[in-house]
Structure formats: structure tokens, C-alpha cells
Amino acid sequence: MARPAAEAVLPPDYAERVYAGVLGKVIGVYLGRPFENWRYERIMKELGEIRYYVHERLSRPLVVTDDDISGTFTFLRALPDYGNNPDITPQQIGQTWLNYIIEGRTTLWWGGLGNSTEHTAYLRLKRGIPAPQSGSIAQNGKVVAEQIGAQIFIDGWAMVAPGRPDLAADLARRAASVSHDGEAVHAAQLLAAMEAQAFVEQDLDALIDTGLSFIPNDSVIYRMISDIREWHRRERDWRRARALLEEHYGYDKYGGNCHVVPNHGVIILSLLYGGGDFHTSLAIANTCGWDTDCNSGNLGCLLGIRNGLAGIEDGPDWRGPVADRLYIPSADGGRAITDAVRESLYIVNTGRALVGLGPVAPKSGARFHFELPGSVQGFRPDDSPEARGVALVANVQGHSQEGTRSLKVSYHHLAAGRVGRVGTPTFIPPEAWDLKGYALIASPTLYSGQLLRARVAADPASSREVTCRLYLRVYGKDDQLELVPGPEAALSPGADHVFEWRIPDTGGAPIAEVGIEVQSQRRADGALYLDWLTWDGPPDVLFARPPGGGQAWLRAWVSGVDACTAGGGGEVYRLIHGEGTGLMIQGTREWTDYRVSATVTPHMVRSAGIGARVQGMRRYYALLLAPEGRLQLVKALDGIGVLAERTFDWRLGATYSLALEARGRDLRAFVDGELLLEATDGDRPLEGGAVAMICEEGRTAFGPVRVQPAAGSGG
């Protein structure tokens, strides 16, 4: 598909509109999730009309893991993983499923073959049935193939194609066909086209007409929308229209657990009766019932794009409680703890690449830059008893050297000797440790040895000089959070300071939070402005059991094996995997040049070893003790390729010290300190990624895993 001229495609406020779409998606999901699958009658009886978050009334957390969010932002990675080719195939998107999904643990509802559409499609892919056959009616039957999943995952495909409904609908068709068919694909195409067109079109009827132009006019979705539009013309009350929708297109007319047709009807009905207003439309969609988080999430994204941030902010405070936070558990565990700004720019840069433009990187690529209006990127005040000196955080214009915005940290009546702190998660926060439904599987984003930098400025109107300090929290003894203080600087009113902090050795304890602290020797009022905060470079870390007990150190590994337990003595980890190749993964995609090493004891196993630049379950480099007495340096990328190998008479029960070094395109492999294999990867090299312990069909023990800068990398 030809790339159009960039200036003819990307709206000038593209990034902000994508951000509004992402916020609309997550707000909608969080709003509807606590009462998902409730019927209208129960909602009205127990909750009344849904005008705002109700999670506290139902004793549920607000920010949760959810398949609507995980699938939407995970499956879109197919585009950059395959060179941002607008002609990406269903087969490549299916490979993306196999790479990022950990069977039974992440992304999907694992309801079983023939019961969960996505689980069924995953099993088809795993067994070698490629997309689109994996999701076809011919393979899975009409009822299974026409459930709601294709629709709930399509928002990203629309947002990378602003003003191009044809491309959005085509991408949505290809992505949807991995797991769905028939009416489910029609619904996904229609909604994707509407969202793409919403970047350039406000009229609701025109948006619906655009969507309808991409699906057959004899389809059920087409006919239902025609009926809803007719009801809207003659019925003023959305409740009566909802009753008509249930009468003609309700759950009793369609099989399965969550059919797309009734729920798509809720989206169109809520859009029309809400008049395009974000708040009214979400209230209707959630009060209607059925698959509330899915419908509310899609509708929130559409109206976020159409109305922009102003449309979200002209009513209740939807954004404050969310604070941009979202979770995306997958085999890329270092990206699980994320925020709406990071995910928005990921989409924006994918959309820019599709039209031949380079990426945007605010404030020299800082992880936290606050350049999108209202963004706080997960930063919240610490409300613990010893740190209540910060009143609030807010995104404001100015106080930045490279950009236009910053994060204002206000303190009022800060008593002498008291502190105020604001921080953002870098690993699973305590409130998300035991989420119900979809577990939060993640690796930390920040590690010992990396260089953390931040710029902080003091408000000129502050009452007096204060001390500002960086800090970490780590999961220490019995998984309790412990404070690790960082460098400090005295800031007089109007002064600024750039901090640099080489993250110290935490003794294997995962880093849970990073933030800034303010303290004064005398009572103080004022504000600090966090311009940016970021980190980079390879880690210098030893992954082993830390003193003090707890499970955080083990949970920091994203498990793609059947079981991993803590061993004793030199056996720090014991991996057990029954079928195929399993990986235990930790780290982030930003790691590039480094050396990973560990002792490996193959007890009863087909192959075992260590991985570098791991980007999921099927994208990595590995040094393996391979079958038939071989040592192999392999690359996993749409299959396994051997980069180098040699005879090596390894024995079950013996212990070997393995090391794998990646620097640029060059790989070097060591056993017991001796360089035995080398290779240069010149074909689609993997440029960065995590580390892994690898076990193929059996049981393997590992000692501590060490990650450190590669020789000459300057880390």
C-alpha cells in the first residue's frame, strides 16, 4: 500500500488526539470493568445510572489489568516488529500473538478451546494453523468466530491511520482475522474506520456512514445500525431504544459468552443518544450493561479522538484518579508498567513511520517528560504518615529548558524536618500485587547500574530554600517497601538542578518506585517543577535470592515456563517445562549492549541455556546446551536459526558457567570462561531486549544470573 504525503495525513494535533484516544480507552475500561457482564436491570437496581467510577462501591481497585487494554497495545507491536510495513499480513500479526502472549497467563481470557474465542485462536496458532485460518468460521464455527474480541482490540490500528479510514479498516480486518471472522470482523472494520475518520470529521452520522462503507450492506451489523438510527429518529429516550436493541438483537438471539452484535449495538446507540458527548455517551453505554468495559473502552477511544482532551475534561475528573497509569502484561515484561503518554507516543511514532516520518522524542527522549497537556505519567503524592508535605501534582506550562511543560509539585505548610514525596511505579505497586481476574505479570523498568538523570527547578515565588532529593523504593525484607535515598541539592527560589545518579546495588531487591523528595529546615510553602526524569544504559545487577525472604525477587521474572521455584545452595532457580521451549525473562527492550552469565545445571532436559536481547517468547538470541552434544548460538525470529555451533560433550547433572555477550551486531559465547562461539547477525538483528533462563522439555537449575555492561560498551 503506497504511503501518502505525510503533510496530507497527519493532523497538526496528532499526538494530543492520540493521547485523548488512549485516555478515553483506559477511562472507559476502568469505568466499566467493576460490573462487567451485568445486565441493565441489575445495574439500575444496585448502582443506578453510571455517571462516574463505582469501583470503591464494589470494593475493587480502579487501575487494573484487562484484556481490552493488554490486547489493544500488545498486538499493535506487530507493525514496528515487522518494519512498520502497511502491508503487514495476518500471519505476521499471528506471530506477534505467539511472541508476546504467555499461554494461560497474559493478555487473553483463558476460557478454554471452543469457549474463549481468543484462547481457541491461540491454540490454533500454536499448533501451526496460520492466520487467518486460525480465526475462521470454517475452523472454529460461526458462534465462536463472532464473539466480541476482534472489536475490543482494534483502537490502535485506527490511531496509526489518522484520516485514512480505508487503511484503518484494512489493518483492522487483517488483525481481526487472527482470531475472528464474519460479523466480528465487520464490527472491527467499521469501528476502526470511524476512529480513523474521527481525526478529521466531527459529524456523527458522517462517521457512521464512513464505517458502514467498509462492510457488506447485507450484514447483521449493517442492518442493526440502520435499525438503531431509525429508533433514534423516533424515540427520544435511550432507555426505550435499549429495550428495542435487546428485543431485536439481544444476547438471547446469539450464542456464546459475549457476542459482538449486541455489544456493537450498545456502542452505536450510546454514540447517537449521547450526541457525541464523552460523559453522556459513556454513562449510557455503561448503564446499558452487557460487556461494559469493552463497549465503554471502544466508545471512550472514539470520542477521545473526536473531542480531544477538552471533551474529556469538561465534566467530572476522569483523569485525576487514573493519573495516566496502565498495565500491559506480556512476555515483554519490562513494558508492563507503563503510562498513557508512553503508549500514545508509541502509537504516534508508528503512525509517523507509516507515512515515512521519523519518530518524535520529547526532551531528548526522556522517559518522563510531561509534554502532553495534563499528563502526570503515574506520579502521585506519597500519603504515608511520614511524608505528607506535598499537596498535589499538576501538569503546567513552562519551567522547562527543552520543552513547553513540566510537572508541578506543590507543598504547603511543610513543617521543619518533614518531607514530601511524589513517585511513580517502576514495578508492580503494592495495590496491584494481588489483582483479581487478570494478574499483573511484569519486570521492573529500572535496575542497579543504570544512570538516572532528572532536572528539577524551584518556583521563584517559593518562600525559602528547600532540599530536593531523588529516591527509590525497593521490595525489601518480606516484600515490604524500603526507601533508598539518592543525591540531594539545595534549591533556593528560582534555582534549578540536574541530578545524576548511578543506581546502587540493591542486593537483588526489585526497584518498585522512583521519585523526588522535598524537605525544609524551616516551615515552607512553594513548588518544585520536575522538567524531566529518565534513565539509560545497561544494568549492572546480580539476580539472586536477596536476604530477608519474600517473593518479589522471583516475581520480577516473567515466567514462560510451567514452573519456576527457588532452589537451595548454588541452585538459585529451578525451571521445569513440559512441552516446547520455556523462558524466564527479566529486563527491558532498552537494554542493548551487555553480557549475561549464569551457571546452568541440566538435570533432565532436551536443551538449556541463557538468552540475550529477549523480546518475547519467540524473539531472542540464546546460548544453548543443545541436543546431540552440541553447543549452539541461535536466533529466534519467526523460527529458530543457528548462527554458530560446535560439538560440546555436555552431561546431565554437570554444571557449566555460560556467558553471552551482545555488542552491536556481534555476539560472543563463553563456556567456563572460554570463548567458544562467535557470530555477526546481519539480517534483521535484534537491537535490544531482556535476558532469559531457557529450558526445553525437562528440568534445569540455574545459579545467580549476572547482567553487566559489555566490554567496551561504556556503560
N, C-alpha and C positions, 0 to 999 in steps of 0.2 A: 504494500500500500504506500503510495507516494506521500512524502512529507510536505505539507503546505508551508508557505512562508510563515515564519514564527509571528511576525507582527500582525498577520491576519487571523491568528488563532488565539493567542494568549491575552486575556483581558489585563488591563494595567493593574488591577487589584487582585490578580490571580491568587497570590499567596494568602491574602486575607480571606478571600472567599473559600478557598480550600480549608483554611483553618476554621471558618464558620461551619463548613460542612462536617468536618471531623468532630467539632464540638457538638453540633446537632446530633450526630450519630451517637456519641457516647452519652450525652444527656438523655436522649431518647431511650437508650438501652437501660441506663441506670434507673430511669423513671419507671419503666415497665417491668423490670426484672423481678421485683419482690412479689408480684402477683401474676406472674406468667401462667398462662393457660386457665386463668379464672374466666368464668362466664360473666356476662353483663349483669345478670341478676345478683350474683354473689358480690360483685364489686359494689353495686349500688347499696346492697344490704350492709356490708361490712366496712366499706370505705367511703362511699359516696362518690360524686364526680371527682376525677383525679385532676387536681389543679396544681399540684406540687409533689415533691418527693414524699413518699409514705414509708420509706424503709424503717424509720425509727418506730413507727406504729406497729410494724410487723417484726421488730427486733432483728433487723437484717442490716448488714453493712451497706453503704452506698456504692463505693468503688469496688467492683468485683470482677472476677474473670467471667467471660461469657463467650460462647461460640460465635455470636454475631460480631463481636469485636475481633476476636482472635482470627477467625477465618477471613474477615474483610482485609485486615492488614497483613496477614501472612501470605495469602495466595497471590496478592499483587506483586510479591517479590519475584515472581516468575519473570516479569519484564526486565528488571536490571540483571537478574541472574542469566538471562539469555540475550544480553546485549541491547536491551530496550528496542527490540525489533517489533514494529507494529504488526508484523505478520506472524507473531508467535502462535504456535499450534496448540490444540488441546492436549496433544501428547506431552509437550513441554510443560504445560500447566499441571498435568497429571504427575510428571516427575517432581515438580515443586511440592505437590502433596506428599509424595513419598519421602522427600528430603526433610521437610520441616515438621511433619506430624510424627509424634511418638505414639505408637499404637497403644490404645487403651488409656492414654494419659493426657494428651493435649488436644486442643483445638476443636474437636468434634464431640457430639453426643454419641457415646459408645453404647448404643441401644441394641446392637446385635444385627446379624445378617437378616435382611428382609423386614426389619423393624425400624432401624435407623437408616435413612437413605444414604447419608454420608459414610457411615460405617460400612454399609454394603459396597459402596463405590470404592472405598479404601481397600477392602478385601479383594475386589476385582483387580485393582491396580497392582496390589501386592502379588497376586497370582499370575501376573503377566498379561492381563486383558487391558489393552491401552485405551485411553480416552480417544474418541467419545463413546466407544462401545461400553466402557466401564459404567457409564451412567444411563445407558439407553433403555428404552421401554422393551426392546427386544431381549435385552439381557436381564432386566430386573422387574419387568412388569409395569403396567401403567400407574397403579396406585403408588408404588414405591418411588417411581421416577418423577412423580408430580407433587411431591411434598415441597415445603417452603424454602429449603436450604439454598437453592440457587439464587433466589431473590435476596436473601439476607446478606450475601457475601459480595454484592456487585458494586457497592458505592465507590470503591477505589478505582475500578475500571472506568467509571464515569468521570471522576475527578481528574484523571490524567488526560482527558479528551475534552477540555472546555470548549463549548460552542460547536462541537463536532459530534452530534448525536449518532451519525452513521458509524463512526469509529467506535463510540462507546457501546452501541448496540451490538456491533460485531465482536468486540472484545468480550462483552458480557455473554454472548452466545457461546463463544469458544470456552470461556471459563465455566459457564453453567453446565456445559455438556460433559464435563468430567464426572459429574455426579447426578445429573438430572436430564429430563427430556420433556417433550410435549409442552403442556401449559406452564410448567415451571420455568422452562427456558423462555417462553413468550413473556412471562411476567418479568423476568430478569432483564430481558432486552428492552422492554417498554420503560421500566423504571430507570435503567441506565441512560437511555436516550433522553428522558425527561430531566434527569440530573445534569447531564452534559449541556442540554439546551438552557437550563436554568441560569447558567453563567451569563447568558445574553438575552434571555426572554423572561418577562415578568407575568404575562397574561396566563392564567391557569388553564383556560380552555386551549390556548395555543400550545402549552406544554403537553397537555394530554393528547392533543391531535398529533403532535410530533411523536410521542411514544407509540400511538396506535399505528402510525405509518410504517412501523417496522415489524408488525406481527400480522398474521393472517386475519382477514375480516370474518372468517367463519370459525374462529377460535372461541373458546368459552370466555377467555379473558376479555376479548373484544366485545362480545355480546353483553357480558356483565357490566362493563364500563358504560356501554350505551344505556343500559337499564338504570344505573346509578345516576347518570346525568339527567335522565328523564325524571327520576324521583326528585332530584334536586330542583328541577324546574317547577314541580307541582307541590312538593312538601316542604314547608318551612322548618319543621322540627327534625333535627338529625336523628332523634330517638326513633321516630317513625320510620325514617329511612333505614336505620339499623335493623329494625324489626323486619322490614321488607328484604333486606340483604340476607338475614338469617332464614327467612321463609323460602327464598328462591335459591340461595347459594350457600346455605349453612353447612356446618360440619356433617349433618346427617345425610347430605347429598353426595359426600365424597369420603373415600376410605382413608385409612392410615391415621397417623397420630396428629399431623399438623399439615393439612393440605394447603397448597398455595392459593387456590381460588378464593375461599372466604377471606383469608387474610389480606390478599391483594385488594379485595373489595373494601376492606376497612381503610386501607391507605387512601384510595381514591375518594371514598365517602368523606373521610376526615379532611382531606385537602379541600374539597369543594365546600363543605359546610363550615370549615374554619376560615374560608375566604383567603387562604394563604397565610394567615396569621400564625406564627410559630406557637404561641401559647395556647390559643383556642384549638388549633388543629391537633396538637399533642394531647390536650385534655380529652377531645372526642375519641381519638384513636385508643387511648388507654382505658377510657371508660367503656368502650365497646367490648373489650375483653378479647378472648382467644389468645393468639400469640403476641402478647402486648409488647414485650421487649423488642421483638423482631420488627413489628409494624411501626412502633414508635421510633426505633432506630433508623429505619429507611426514610420515614417521613421527616424526622429531625434533620437528617443529612440533606434531603432535597430542599427543605425550607431554609436550612442554614446557608446553602449555596445561593438560593434565590434572594433571601432577605439580607444576607450578610450579618456581621456581628451586631449591628444596630437592631436587627429583628429579634435577636436572642436577648438583648439587654433591655428592651423597652417594657419589660414586665417583671416577674419575680426574679430573684437572684438565682439563676440556674448555675452560673459559673463558679460562684464562690465556694460552695461545698465540694465541688469536683476538683478545683484547683489544677485543672489540666491533666489529672492523673489517669493513667490507664495501664492495663497489663496485657501482654501478648505472649502467653506461654507457648513455646515451641522448642524444637531441637536447637534453635539459635538462642540459647538461654540468656546470653548477655544482652539481648534486646527485649527481654520480657518486662523489665521495669523501665517504663518509658513515659512519655507525656504527649499531649495533643500537638504541641509545637514541633517536636521532633518528627512525629508521624506525618504532620502536614507538610513539612519541608521535604520529607522523603517522597511524598506524592508529587509535590511541585517539581522537584528535580527529575522525577521520572517523566512527568508531562513535558518538561522542557527538553529532555533528551529525545522524546518522540518527535519533536519539531526541529531537532538539530542544535539546540542551545545548550550551553554549559550550565553547571549547577550554580545555585546561589548558596553562599556560606556566610551568613551574617557574623560580623565581628570576628573575621578571620577564622570562621568555622568553630567558634566556641560552642560547647555543648549546651550551656545555659546562657542565652543572650537576650531574651525578653523583648525581641524586636516586634513581635506581633501584638497588636493592641489588647490590653487586658491580660496578657499572659503572665503566669507566675511559675509555670513549669514544675509544679509539685511542691514549691516552697510554702511552708506553713509555720506559724509561730509555735514554739515549744510551750505547752501549757502545764508542764510539770511544776510542782511546788517550788523547786529551787530556781526556776527560770521563767519568771512571768513578767519580765521587764519590757517585752515587745507587745505593742498594742495590736498591730496589724501589718500586713504586707500588701502592697498595691503596685500595679504597673503604671508608670508615669512617663511623660515625655521629658527628654533632656537628661543631663547628668551622665552623658556617655561620650567617650572620646571617638569611637569608631562608628557608632550608630545613632539612633534617634530616641531610644527608650531605655529605661532601667527599672530595677525592682526597688521600690521604696520600702525601707524597714523603719517603721516609726516606733519610738519609745517615749513614754510619758511618765513623769514622776519616777524615773529609775532611781531607786534608793542606793545610797553608797554601799558598795560590797555586793549588790545584787547583780544578776546577769539577765540578759535577754538573748534568746537564740531563735534563729529560723533555719530550717533544714529541709532537705528533700531526700527521698529514699534512693539508695543505690543497690538495695537488695530487698527481699521480702520484708515489709514492715510488720510489726507485731500484730496489728489489726487484721492483716491478711494471712497470718500464719496458718489458720485452720478454716479457710473458706469452704463453704458447703457447695456441692454441685460440681463446679469445675475448679480443680485445685490450681494453685499458683505455683508452677514449676519454673524456676529461674536460677540464673547465676548472678553474682554481683557484677556491677558495671565498673567498679573502682578497686584497684589492688595495690598491695605494697610494691614499692619500687617505681610506681608511676609518678610523673611530675604534675602536681596540681597547681594551677595558677588562677588568680582572681584579682579583679580591680574593684575597689570599694572607695567611695567618696563620702565625705561628711557634709551634711546640709549647712550652708553658710549661716542659716538662722538658728542653728543648734545653740543651746545655752552654754555649753562648755566643752572642753576636750574630753573625749572618751577613748577607751581602749577597745580596739576591734581585733578579733582573733578568729582564725579558721578552726574548725573542729571536725572530728569524726565520731561516729558511734559504731561500735563493733559488737557482735554477738559473743559475749564472754562466757564466764562460768555459768553453767546450767542455762545457757542461751539467754541470759539477761543482758540488756544493753549496757555497755560501758563506754564512758566518754574518753576520747583520746584528744588532748589539746594540741593545737598546731601553733604556727607562728603568730605573733601579735604585733600590732602597730598602734601608736598613739595618733589619734586623728583630731586635730583642732578644727573648729568650724571652717568649712570651705576647703579643707585639705583632702588629698586622696592618696591611695597607696596601692601598689601592685604586689600581691603576695605570690611567693613561690614556695612550694612545699613538696619535698620528696617524701612520698608516703612511707612511713616507717613500717618495719616488720611487725605485724600484728600477732605473730605466733600461730598462724593458721586460722585465726578468727575472722570470719567474713565481715566485710565493712557494710554496715546497714544504712548509714546516713552520712551526708556531708552538709556542712552549713557554716554560718558565721555567727559570732557571739559578740555582744556589746556589753561593756562594763564601765562604771564610772567611780571615781574616788569620792565624788560628792553628788548630791541629788541632781539629776539631769533630765532635760527634755530635748527632743530633737529627732533627727532621722539620719540614717545611712542609706546610700544608694549602691546597690550591687549592680555594677555595669555588666559584668560577665564572670562566669566561672567555668573552668574547663580542665581537662587533664589529657595527657597523651603519653606515648612511649610504651615500650614493653614492660611487663611487670618483672619483679624480682621477688619470687614468692615460693614458699615450700608448702605444698598441700599435704598436710598430715593431721593426725588427731591432736587438737590442742589440749592443754591441761584444763581441767575443770568440767569435763562432761558436756552433755548437751548433744544436739543433733544438727545444729546449723552448719557445721563444717562439712558434714556429709550431704546435707540437703543442698548445699551450694553446687554440687554436681548435678547436672541434668541427666537423669537416668533413662537410657535407651536399652537397658538390659533387663532380663527377667528379675534379677535380684542383685543387690549390692549390699554387703554387710561389712561392718568394721571387723578386721581381723585382730590378731594379737601378735606381739613381738614385732618382727620385721614385716609381717603381713598386715599392712595398714588397711588395705581394701581387698575384699574377696568378691569377684564378679562371677555370676552364674547366668548362662544364657543357653536356651534350648534349641533355637532354630535360627539360622542365618547369623548375621554379624550384629553384635550389640556394642554400643558405645556409651561410656560415661563421659560427659562433656562438661568442661568449665572454661570460661573466658569470654572474650568478646570479639566481634568481627574487626575491631580496630587494631588488634594485635597483628603485627606484620612480621618483622624480623626478630626471631627469638630461638632459643634452644629449649627443648623439653626433654626431661630424662626421668627414668624410674627404674627400679628393679622389678623384674617380671618373673613369676614362677608359674609356668604352665602345668597345672595339676593333671587335668584330663580335658583336653581341648583340641579342636582342629587347628586353630591358629590364634595367636595372641600378640599384642604389641601396643604401641603408642601412636597417637595421631597428632598432627600439627595443622594449623590453618583450617580447623574444622568448621564448616559452615552448615552443618546439619548431619542427618543420618547417612546421606549419600554424596556428600561433597567434602573431601578431605585428602590430605597426604597421610601415609602411615608407614611405619617401620614394623614389619611383621615377622615373627617366627612362623613360617608358612609350612603347609603340608609337604611331606616327602623330603624332609631335611633341607629346606631352603630358607634363605633369608631374603626378604623382598622389600623393596621400596616401591610403594604403589600410590596411585592417584585414583580416587573415586570421583567420578563426574560422568553421570549418565552411563554407569557401568564402571568396572574396575580395570584399570590399565597398569601394567607393570613397567615402572620407569627404570628399574635396575634390580638384578637379583644375582645370587650366588649360592653355591652349596654351603650349608651350615648345619652340622650334625647336632642339633639341639635335642634335649632329652626332657621327657616329662618328669616333673619333680625337681629339676635343676633350676637354679636362679641365675638370671642374666641381667646385667646392667645395660639398658638400652638408652640411646640418646638420638634425637632427631633435630637437626638444625636447619632452619629455613632463613635464607637471606636473599632478597630479590627473587630471581627465578631459580636460584641454586639451592639444592638440597644435599645434606650430608648426613650419613647414618653411621652410628658408632655402636659397637658391642664390647662391653667390658673395657672401654676406653680406646679401642682400636677402630680407626676409620675403615669401614668395610664396603660401603656403597656410596656412590655419588651420582647425581643426575641434575640436568638442567631442563626445566619444563618450559618449552617454548610455545606450547599450544594451549590457549585459554588457561593461563596459570591462575591458581587460587592466590589472591593477593593478601589475604588476611583471614584470621579466624582463631578459634579457641583451641584448646588441647583436649585430648581424649585418652582414656584407657579403653582398649579394644579386646573383645572376647568373642570368638566364633565357636559356637556349639560346644559348650563344656564349662569348666571351672578354671579360673585363673586368679592368682594372687598378685598384688602389686604392693610395693613399698611406697614410701613418700614420693610424690610427684613434684619435681622441681621445674620451674619455668624462670628463665633469666634471659637477659639480652644476648643476641647472637654475637659472636666475636666480631669486633669492628663495627657494630651497629650504632655505637654512640649512645645507647640507651641509658 
